[in-house]
Each structure stands twice: as structure tokens, then as C-alpha cells.
Amino acid sequence: MKILNAEALREKPRAILFDLDDTLYEYAGPHERAMAAVRSKVERSLKVVPAQFNSAFRLAREEVKKTLGATASSHNRLLYFQRMIELLGLNSQPAIALDLEQTYWRTLMTTARLYPGAEETLIELRAAGLPLALVTDLTAQIQFRKLVYFGIDRYFDSIVTSEEAGVDKVGLKPFEIAAAKLELQPGDRVWFIGDAECDVVASKKVLNAATFQKLHPGASAPRIHEGVDGTFHAFADFRDWARGIIASA
């Protein structure tokens, strides 16, 4: 745990907001395994070599994101796989696209694990009477499935997805909705815990939040985002530090 701006972290928060992907669980490893499962299935069923798959998927993802902008649908794997199949010259194949999407999410969820100490941190913060909210990009169905799979859905008082907000967190509205759900007032001290720079910027702009960057495992020289007030690798370290702030209030 490293404090970068002690002044911003002196007060007990009125509420704490969390990101989900790559904050409460590691996304990168499970994503790679999920993509490997999809790639293997495409190679077997469509007779596509890895280089073709990689190129078509990369282009499909870029096209979908460019078309949809910073919205929940821009993260939709079904759209990625649909467009990938089209780019491979096979026309639209709904059954195949659906099968690939199911393969991706089934593999990701069955191989993903919460970061050590993440659930214990949520439990302790709730026991301290602090309202907790989750603010996350992507569609509600997928993010809700993750929360239920991990068994942490019951810890959050409010959940906001970019599908509900109509725009990703970078568009600010998800944080505005979270503030309304939590009935936050101007001047209320709020903490936000995430891993992405755009989330830090947005949470500060909307909520003037004190921000914590969850550093990814194995990063020997991680890039610290501008404006971050504290960083941590292990949830146990964050929990131990937060306990002192909360208890002293």
C-alpha cells in the first residue's frame, strides 16, 4: 500500500465505489484462455489457421468499437465474433457466433478467480456500515453473471453498468447514476477503487473521489495513473490501511 496524497485520504468515506474487471479479479489470464478456446474451436470447425483468426478478430473488434463508440455494446463478444465470421468470408452465421460467445464466457468465468483478499475486503467494509457500489463497463447480463459466479453480488448496495447508463465510465454518466442511487450529496467523501486511468479521471470529475489504483500482479514497474491518491497490489494491504481510517472516524 502506497499513499500518494495523504490529504485526500484523511476522512472516512461516505461510500466506496469499485470497478470489477482487473480490479476485483484478474481479467488478462482468463481472457487469454477464453480466446484460446474460441480460436481452437474456429480452427477445427471452420478450417481457419491461427493467423487468419487473429487478423479477422482484431479487425472485427476495431470495427465494432469504431461503430459503437464508448458504449456497453462496443464490448459485446457476440458482435465481435459475428463480424469476424463475416470477415472470414462466411457470411453471417448466428448459430456459430452464439456458440463462440458461449465458449468465450464459459471459459473465462470457469478459469477466473477473485484476487486474494477481495471478498474479505468487501465483507469488512460492509460490516463497517459503508455503502458499496459497483460501476462497470459492459452489458448488465454478463457483469451480473460474473458477480453471481464469484458470489459477491450480495455485497453491493448499488450496481451500475455502462449498458444501464448508455455510455462507458469515460462518459461520466455511470458515476452520476451511482451517486444518485447512493443518495450522495455534494461534498460527500467518496473512494473509488479501479485499475484504469479513464476511471480515475471520471470518478474525480463527477464525485471528486479519492482514488486507489489496484496494481496488476507481476508488474515490476507499473505505470501509476496521474491523479491517483493511493496504490496497492494486495487487498490485504488496502484492508489493513483502510481499517485504521475507518476506525478513527
N, C-alpha and C positions, 0 to 999 in steps of 0.2 A: 504494500500500500504506500503510495507516494502522494503527499499533499502538495499541490502546486499553487493554490490560492486559499490560504487558511481563513482569510476574512469571509469568503463566500460560504465557508463550511462550519461556521461557529454555531449556527442555530439549528435546533431540531426542526425537521421539515414538517410541513402541514400534510404532505403526501409525497409518495415516491412513485415515479414512473419508470417502467422497464421497456427496453427493446426485447425482442425474442431471438431472432436468428443471429448466431455468432455472439450472442450475449449470455443467454441462459444455457445454450447448448452449442457445441461446435458444429458448424454447418459444412465447412470445407470437405472434411473427410467423408462424411455420409453422402454429400453431393457427388463426389468423385466416384464412390462405389455405385451410386444410383445411375450415374451416366454410363458407367462401365456395363451395368446390367442391360441398359437400353441399347447401347452400342452392340453388345453381343447378340441381342435379340434381332436387331435390324440386320446384322451381318448374316445371321442364319436364315431369316425369313425373307429378306429382300435381296440377298446376294450382293450386299454393298460392302466395299472394302473400308477399313477404318479411315483412310484419308478422305474418302468421299463423304462418309458420315460426318466427320469433324468439320469439313468445309461447309457442307449443307446446313448443319445445325448452327454453326457460328453465324452464317448469313441469315438464316431464318430468325434467330434471336435478335439480330441487329435490325432486321426489317420490322419485326413486331414492336420492338421498343421505339423505333423511329415513328411508326404509325400511331401508336397509342400514347406516347409521352409518359410522364410520371404518374401512371395510374396503376391500380391493382392488376388490371388485365395485362399490363405490359410484362408481368412476371409469370403469366399463365403458361405452364409447360404444355398444355394441350394445344395452344396456339403455336408454340414453337415447333412441336412435332408435326402438326398439320402442315405448316409451311415447309418444314424440312422435307417431308414426303413429296410435296409438290415440286420443290426444287430438285429433287432426285428424278423428276420426270415421270412420276407415277400417278399424277392427278390426286385429287382429294380421296383419302381412304379413312373415313371416320372410325371404322372398327379398329384399324391398325393404330391410328392416333390415340384412341382411347386406351388401347392395350398398353401402348408405350407410356402414357401418362400414369396409368395404374402401376406399371412396373417401376417407374421412377419413384413415385411417392411411397410405395410399399417398401422398396429397398432403403430409401432414405430414413423412413421412420423406424424400421426394424434394426437399423445399424446406428442410429443417433442416440446419444446419451447426454443427459444433463451434465453441465460442468460440476465437478465435485463441490459440494457445499452450497450449490444454488438453491436447492429446495429448502435446506435448513435455514438459509438466509431469509427466504420468503416467510417461512414459519415464524421465525423470531420477530421479524418486522410486523407481521400481523398480530402476534401476541402482544407487541408493544402498543397496539391500537392505532397503527399508522395505515391510512387508506393506501392501497396499492392499485396501480393501473398498468395495463399493457398497451403500448402503442406500437403497431407493427404494420409493415407493408405486406402486400399480397392479399389474396382473397380470403374472406372470412371462413369459408369451409375448410380450406387447407390449414389455416392457422389455428382454428378451433380444434381440428383433428390432432394437431401437434400437442396442444395443451392437454387434451384428454389423454392422449397416448402417454405423455410424460407424467400425468397425474397431478398437474399443478394448476388446473383450471379453477379449483376452489379457492385459491389464494388471492385472486384478483377481484377487487370491487367493481372495476370497470375495464372494458376491453374496447379498443378502437382499432379497426383495420383500415387500410387505405381504400378498400372496397366501400366500406361504410362512408368514408369521408369524401370519396370521389377523386382523391389525389394522394400521392405518396407523402410521407412525412416532410420531404423537402418543400412541399407546397404549403406547409404550416397548419392547414385545416385539421389534420388529425390531433394535433396538440390543443387546438381550440376546442374541439369536441371533448377531448379528455378533461380539460379544465371545467367545462360545463357539467359533465357527468359527475365530477368530484365536487362540484359547487365551490370551486376555488375563487377567492376574492383577490383583487389587485393587491400586491404586496405580500401575499402568502408565500412563504418559503417552500420551494419545491426542489426535489432532487430528481435528476434523470440519469439513468444508467444505460449506456449503449456502447457500441463499438465503432459506429460510422461518423465521419466528420459532419456530414449533412444533418444528422440527427442532433448533434451538439449545437450546431448553428440554429436550427429550427426551434429547439426547446428553449434556448436562451432568448430568441427573438420573441416568442409567444409568451413564455412563462417566466422569463428571467431566471431560469433554473440553474441551480448549482449542478454541474455536470461531472460525471465519472466515466472514464473510458475503460471498458473491460478489454484488457490486452489479450491477444491470442496466444495460446500455448506454443512454446517453441520459438517465439520471436525473440532473438537475441538482442536486436536493436530496433524495437518497434517505433513506428512514427507516431509521435504524440500530436494529437489534433490541436490546432490553435483554439484557445478559449476554454480548454478543459481545466477543471478545478482540482481533479484528483484522478489517479490511475491505480489499477490493481490487476494482478494476474489471478490471484486465488480469492474466491468468495469468502473463505475463512478469514482472510486478512481484512477484507472490507467489513465483514460482520463484526470482527473484534473492534475495529476502529469506530464503526457506527454505534456500537453498544455504548461507548463512552459518551458520545454526543447526545444520544437519546436519553441516557440515564441522568445526565447532568441538567437536563431542561426542567 
